[in-house]
Amino acid sequence: MTGNTTLRRLFTDELRDIYHAERQLVKALPKLAKASTSPDLREALESHLQETEEHVSRLEQAFDLIDETAKTKACAGMLGIVEEGSELIKELDKGAARDAGIIAGAQRAEHYEIAVYGTLMSWAKALGHDDVAELLSSTLEEEKAADEKLSELAEAGINEAAKSGSEDEEEEGDTDEEDDEESTSSGARRRQPQMAGARAGNTGSRSSASKSRTGNGRSR
């Protein structure tokens, strides 16, 4: 009995943790979708938002089935993942690189959820809650499918486009440096004739002075 009581407590706490995580994602996914450039990525995130809302509903059913109140327990892991995603959107301009970063953040969330739901499903079976395990299993399969979809999108062109964008930025940087060097070189060439003219003028002055001294000598 004591063992079951301890596992039940763990199970309930973990349900509340993932309940909080899913509700955080309901708020975060629309922001990620809006920040996406790729229409396919935006569609995938919006589609998973609908699934995530269903995941919240299933968790509430799970709480009912085990006679527990559906309340959240702050999920530090998902809060960190969501915060990182928000920072990435602020730091990167809209484009393929940002899309690649959004996919990375979304998959980090999926992997977290896959691990949690796998554990919860196992605990539900151990506690004799096969009906709850079935609910959790449905959500687990959807999380895995969402993760695979994100991988497909990344490998279908987003990663390559992000790589090309980086190369273009490097080329632009090289071009700017070359322009600066050419500008500096041209400026140096323009100054050289002026310096030459100045030296010529100085020579002329010395010649005039020499003639002046010679004239003075004849005068004497």
Backbone torsions as a table, in degrees:
resi	resn	phi	psi	omega
1	MET	NA	-44.3	-178.2
2	THR	-61.0	-41.1	179.2
3	GLY	-60.7	-45.0	179.7
4	ASN	-64.3	-38.5	179.4
5	THR	-62.7	-42.7	179.7
6	THR	-65.4	-45.1	179.8
7	LEU	-66.1	-37.2	178.2
8	ARG	-62.7	-40.3	178.9
9	ARG	-63.6	-44.1	177.2
10	LEU	-60.7	-44.5	-178.1
11	PHE	-61.0	-46.8	-179.2
12	THR	-64.5	-44.0	178.7
13	ASP	-61.0	-41.4	-178.3
14	GLU	-70.3	-34.9	175.0
15	LEU	-61.7	-42.4	-179.8
16	ARG	-68.5	-32.9	178.4
17	ASP	-65.9	-49.8	-178.2
18	ILE	-72.3	-26.6	175.1
19	TYR	-62.6	-43.3	176.7
20	HIS	-65.8	-41.8	-179.7
21	ALA	-60.3	-46.0	-179.0
22	GLU	-64.4	-38.8	179.3
23	ARG	-68.7	-32.2	174.4
24	GLN	-64.8	-40.2	-179.5
25	LEU	-68.9	-32.0	176.3
26	VAL	-59.2	-33.2	178.1
27	LYS	-82.7	-35.0	-173.4
28	ALA	-81.0	-37.4	-174.6
29	LEU	-59.4	-40.5	176.9
30	PRO	-60.7	-34.8	178.6
31	LYS	-68.7	-40.2	178.3
32	LEU	-66.1	-41.6	179.5
33	ALA	-62.6	-43.6	-179.9
34	LYS	-64.6	-33.1	-178.0
35	ALA	-81.9	-8.8	-177.1
36	SER	-78.8	145.5	175.5
37	THR	-92.8	-40.9	-178.0
38	SER	-70.0	124.2	176.8
39	PRO	-60.5	-36.1	-179.8
40	ASP	-66.8	-40.1	178.3
41	LEU	-66.8	-42.3	178.9
42	ARG	-60.3	-43.2	179.8
43	GLU	-64.2	-40.6	179.6
44	ALA	-63.9	-41.4	-179.8
45	LEU	-68.4	-39.9	178.8
46	GLU	-67.3	-36.9	177.5
47	SER	-65.6	-41.1	-179.4
48	HIS	-71.8	-25.5	174.9
49	LEU	-60.4	-44.0	178.1
50	GLN	-61.8	-40.7	177.3
51	GLU	-64.6	-40.1	-178.4
52	THR	-64.2	-37.6	175.9
53	GLU	-62.8	-36.1	176.2
54	GLU	-69.5	-34.3	178.3
55	HIS	-63.2	-40.5	176.9
56	VAL	-60.0	-44.7	-179.9
57	SER	-63.0	-40.8	179.3
58	ARG	-64.9	-38.4	178.8
59	LEU	-64.5	-38.4	177.3
60	GLU	-64.4	-35.8	174.8
61	GLN	-65.5	-39.3	-180.0
62	ALA	-62.3	-41.9	177.8
63	PHE	-60.8	-41.2	178.8
64	ASP	-62.4	-41.3	-176.7
65	LEU	-67.4	-26.5	179.0
66	ILE	-104.8	11.8	177.5
67	ASP	57.6	45.7	176.1
68	GLU	-123.2	151.9	178.0
69	THR	-72.9	134.2	178.7
70	ALA	-79.1	93.6	177.0
71	LYS	-135.4	157.8	-174.7
72	THR	-92.7	155.4	170.3
73	LYS	-126.1	124.5	-174.2
74	ALA	-48.9	122.4	-179.8
75	CYS	-97.5	97.5	-177.3
76	ALA	-62.1	-35.6	-178.8
77	GLY	-61.2	-49.2	-178.8
78	MET	-72.3	-33.6	176.5
79	LEU	-59.2	-41.5	178.5
80	GLY	-65.0	-42.3	179.7
81	ILE	-63.9	-43.7	179.6
82	VAL	-64.8	-40.3	179.9
83	GLU	-64.7	-41.8	177.6
84	GLU	-61.4	-39.9	178.2
85	GLY	-63.1	-40.6	178.6
86	SER	-64.6	-40.6	179.1
87	GLU	-65.7	-39.4	-179.9
88	LEU	-62.3	-42.3	179.7
89	ILE	-62.0	-37.9	179.7
90	LYS	-70.8	-35.9	-174.0
91	GLU	-79.8	-30.9	-174.3
92	LEU	-108.1	140.3	174.4
93	ASP	-71.4	159.8	179.8
94	LYS	-63.0	134.6	-178.9
95	GLY	158.2	-172.2	-175.4
96	ALA	-63.7	-37.3	-179.2
97	ALA	-64.1	-41.4	177.3
98	ARG	-65.1	-41.1	178.0
99	ASP	-58.8	-43.5	178.3
100	ALA	-61.5	-39.4	177.7
101	GLY	-67.7	-38.2	177.5
102	ILE	-63.1	-42.2	178.4
103	ILE	-62.3	-43.5	179.9
104	ALA	-59.8	-44.1	179.3
105	GLY	-66.7	-41.3	179.7
106	ALA	-65.5	-39.0	178.9
107	GLN	-70.5	-31.1	175.2
108	ARG	-61.6	-41.2	177.3
109	ALA	-65.8	-42.1	179.8
110	GLU	-62.4	-43.6	-178.8
111	HIS	-63.9	-38.2	176.9
112	TYR	-61.4	-47.2	-177.9
113	GLU	-67.0	-39.7	178.9
114	ILE	-59.1	-43.3	179.1
115	ALA	-63.7	-44.4	-177.5
116	VAL	-66.9	-47.1	-177.8
117	TYR	-66.3	-33.1	176.3
118	GLY	-62.9	-42.8	178.6
119	THR	-67.0	-45.5	-179.1
120	LEU	-61.8	-39.2	179.6
121	MET	-63.4	-41.6	178.7
122	SER	-64.4	-42.7	179.4
123	TRP	-66.7	-38.9	179.6
124	ALA	-60.6	-41.9	178.4
125	LYS	-65.1	-42.1	-179.3
126	ALA	-63.4	-32.3	-179.5
127	LEU	-86.6	-1.1	178.9
128	GLY	84.4	14.1	-179.8
129	HIS	-98.4	69.3	-177.7
130	ASP	-65.3	-31.4	178.5
131	ASP	-66.1	-39.0	177.3
132	VAL	-69.4	-40.8	178.8
133	ALA	-58.9	-36.6	179.7
134	GLU	-67.2	-40.4	176.6
135	LEU	-61.8	-46.5	-178.3
136	LEU	-65.6	-34.3	179.3
137	SER	-64.6	-39.6	178.2
138	SER	-61.7	-43.3	178.9
139	THR	-66.7	-41.3	-179.9
140	LEU	-58.5	-44.3	-179.5
141	GLU	-64.2	-36.7	178.4
142	GLU	-69.4	-35.6	177.3
143	GLU	-65.8	-41.8	178.5
144	LYS	-63.8	-41.1	179.8
145	ALA	-65.3	-39.3	178.4
146	ALA	-64.2	-40.6	178.4
147	ASP	-62.9	-43.2	179.1
148	GLU	-65.0	-39.0	178.5
149	LYS	-62.4	-41.3	178.7
150	LEU	-64.8	-39.8	177.0
151	SER	-62.8	-41.7	179.2
152	GLU	-61.2	-44.5	-179.8
153	LEU	-63.5	-41.9	179.5
154	ALA	-62.7	-44.5	-175.2
155	GLU	-80.7	-15.9	-178.6
156	ALA	-81.5	-7.4	178.4
157	GLY	158.2	-23.6	-176.4
158	ILE	-66.0	-44.2	179.0
159	ASN	-62.0	-42.8	-179.5
160	GLU	-65.3	-41.0	178.2
161	ALA	-64.6	-37.9	178.0
162	ALA	-66.0	-38.5	177.2
163	LYS	-64.0	-44.4	178.9
164	SER	-61.7	-39.2	178.3
165	GLY	-61.1	-39.2	178.9
166	SER	-65.7	-40.8	-179.8
167	GLU	-66.3	-39.2	178.8
168	ASP	-62.5	-40.0	179.3
169	GLU	-64.2	-39.6	178.7
170	GLU	-65.0	-41.6	179.3
171	GLU	-64.2	-40.1	177.7
172	GLU	-63.0	-38.7	177.9
173	GLY	-64.3	-41.8	178.8
174	ASP	-64.4	-41.2	179.9
175	THR	-63.2	-41.3	178.5
176	ASP	-61.6	-41.6	179.5
177	GLU	-64.7	-40.4	178.9
178	GLU	-64.6	-40.8	178.5
179	ASP	-62.3	-40.8	179.6
180	ASP	-63.8	-42.6	-179.8
181	GLU	-64.4	-41.4	-179.8
182	GLU	-65.4	-40.1	179.3
183	SER	-63.3	-42.0	179.0
184	THR	-64.6	-41.8	-179.7
185	SER	-64.7	-42.4	179.6
186	SER	-63.6	-40.4	178.7
187	GLY	-62.2	-38.9	179.4
188	ALA	-65.6	-40.0	-179.4
189	ARG	-66.8	-35.8	179.4
190	ARG	-67.8	-33.2	-179.4
191	ARG	-74.5	-28.9	-176.7
192	GLN	-60.1	-47.8	177.9
193	PRO	-59.9	-37.0	179.6
194	GLN	-63.7	-40.1	178.3
195	MET	-67.0	-37.9	178.7
196	ALA	-63.7	-42.3	179.0
197	GLY	-62.5	-37.7	-179.8
198	ALA	-64.9	-39.5	179.5
199	ARG	-67.0	-37.8	178.9
200	ALA	-63.5	-42.2	179.5
201	GLY	-61.5	-39.8	179.8
202	ASN	-64.5	-38.8	179.4
203	THR	-63.8	-41.8	179.2
204	GLY	-62.1	-37.7	-179.3
205	SER	-66.1	-41.8	179.3
206	ARG	-65.0	-37.0	179.9
207	SER	-64.4	-42.0	179.4
208	SER	-64.6	-39.7	179.8
209	ALA	-64.1	-37.6	-179.3
210	SER	-65.1	-42.9	178.6
211	LYS	-63.2	-37.9	-179.9
212	SER	-62.6	-41.2	179.7
213	ARG	-67.3	-37.3	179.9
214	THR	-64.9	-42.0	179.1
215	GLY	-61.7	-40.9	-180.0
216	ASN	-62.3	-35.6	-179.3
217	GLY	-67.0	-42.3	178.0
218	ARG	-63.7	-36.3	-179.3
219	SER	-61.0	-39.2	179.2
220	ARG	-70.4	NA	NA
